[in-house]
């Protein structure tokens, strides 16, 4: 959840800053996020049997890199507007609420 709160605005800010230099910055940031998260998830799966704390740290950074895509993908798919970051945050909030409700449902 914290990785989403950090990753979504970080992706939006990175896209805005890099779009000045490179007009194709959006797909490059998305590709970087996906390529960076893949080895971290693999390492977390391997590390799970040896060190739980390291596993959670790796999962946090992998999800952080995955969450870089949220605001950018919303910006690519939707019409480019100033409220794209707000749209992706609302989408992330909806998924967070669904995760919380689903976890509570499983405990019943």
Long-range contacts (C-beta under 8 A, 24 or more apart in sequence): 1-96, 2-60, 3-60, 3-61, 3-63, 3-64, 3-67, 4-63, 4-67, 4-70, 4-92, 4-96, 5-92, 6-64, 6-67, 7-63, 7-64, 7-65, 7-66, 7-67, 7-68, 7-70, 8-67, 8-68, 8-70, 8-71, 8-85, 8-88, 8-89, 8-92, 9-71, 9-85, 9-89, 10-64, 10-67, 10-68, 11-67, 11-68, 11-69, 11-70, 11-71, 11-72, 12-71, 12-72, 12-75, 12-84, 12-85, 12-88, 14-68, 15-71, 15-72, 15-75, 26-72, 26-75, 26-76, 27-76, 29-68, 29-69, 29-72, 30-68, 30-69, 30-72, 30-73, 32-65, 32-68, 33-65, 33-66, 33-67, 33-68, 33-69, 34-65, 34-66, 34-69, 36-62, 36-65, 37-61, 37-62, 37-63, 37-65, 37-66, 38-62, 40-65, 67-92
